[in-house]
């Protein structure tokens, strides 16, 4: 039994209570059959969103950094590869 059962009124569905308790959400509450399924889907969607934004942010910043430098990233990678051989 979840906490929504304790605060819900008569005739309220889990989706209605999710919309009331969590007004900002990534996954619509109507897509899931229960609160537990919605909670797992919401957590996975938020983690995927955070990871994707972090990845593209790092890629953008590193691209601007290497573009502004005289030494290109493939030269740095090549020099590390050559240095590790010797």
VENLINSUL-V428276 format. One record per pair of residues at least 12 apart in sequence whose ideal C-beta (glycine too) atoms are under 10 Angstrom apart, sorted by the first residue. I is the first residue (numbers start at 1). J is the second residue. D is the distance in whole Angstrom. If there is no record, write none. Layout:
I_J_D, I_J_D
//
This chain:
2_14_8, 2_17_9, 2_34_8, 2_35_5, 2_36_7, 2_39_9, 3_17_9, 3_21_9, 3_35_8, 4_16_9, 4_17_4, 4_18_7, 4_20_9, 4_21_7, 4_34_9, 4_35_5, 5_17_9, 5_35_9, 7_20_9, 7_21_8, 8_20_9, 8_21_10, 13_29_9, 13_30_9, 14_29_7, 14_30_10, 14_32_8, 14_33_8, 14_34_6, 14_35_5, 14_36_9, 14_37_9, 14_38_7, 15_28_8, 15_29_4, 15_30_5, 15_31_9, 15_32_8, 15_33_9, 15_34_10, 15_35_9, 15_38_8, 16_29_8, 16_30_10, 17_29_8, 17_35_8, 18_30_9, 18_32_8, 18_35_7, 18_38_6, 18_39_9, 18_42_9, 21_35_10, 22_38_9, 22_39_9, 22_42_8, 25_38_8, 25_41_10, 25_42_6, 25_45_9, 25_46_9, 26_41_9, 26_42_6, 26_43_10, 26_44_9, 26_45_4, 26_46_6, 26_48_9, 26_49_7, 27_39_9, 27_40_10, 27_41_5, 27_42_5, 27_43_9, 27_44_9, 27_45_5, 27_46_9, 28_41_10, 28_42_10, 29_41_10, 29_42_9
//
